């Protein structure tokens, strides 16, 4: 197979020094391009500083808005956490009260089975003694005798000393 390479374009001057369509532009000497390059560089630096300043201001505003939003979110989260903590605390308190009541009832039943009198038994007996004392005093008054001294109604049974 024959190689069909494209022929290279050559700069061919015309009669009046004009270039044809396929010819490259003439290269200027390097010392002529420096002032234009320096001017472009200075302009880019100046415009870059303006853009940087604008971006800095936008970043500061964005940071402020972000901080405000974060503070609002944190306050809302703190409020929700406090409400949940109060709810859990109330539930735990109710559960603790129930547990304490169940424990007291079981201890009372166990002591009753062993023949010990419970605090409720003693209180009922004390109330009954007070009622009987009042009845005796009424009978004595009806016969004309002096009533006996009665104990105050607000008596509470003494607590038991712990066993050693």
CORQUIZI-V530838 format. One record per residue. PSI is psi as a letter, one per 30 degrees, with the letter a starting at -180 (NA if undefined). Layout:
BEGIN
PSI
PSI
END
This chain:
BEGIN
k
k
k
i
k
k
k
k
k
k
j
j
k
a
e
g
g
l
l
l
e
g
k
l
l
k
k
l
k
f
f
f
f
e
e
e
e
e
e
e
e
e
e
e
e
e
e
e
e
e
e
e
e
e
e
e
e
e
e
e
e
e
e
e
e
e
e
e
e
e
e
e
e
e
e
e
e
e
e
e
e
e
e
e
e
e
e
e
e
e
e
e
e
e
e
e
e
e
e
e
e
e
e
e
e
e
e
e
e
e
e
e
e
f
g
k
k
l
e
e
e
e
e
e
e
e
e
e
e
e
e
e
e
e
e
e
e
e
e
e
e
e
f
g
l
k
l
l
k
l
l
l
f
g
k
k
k
k
k
k
k
k
k
NA
END
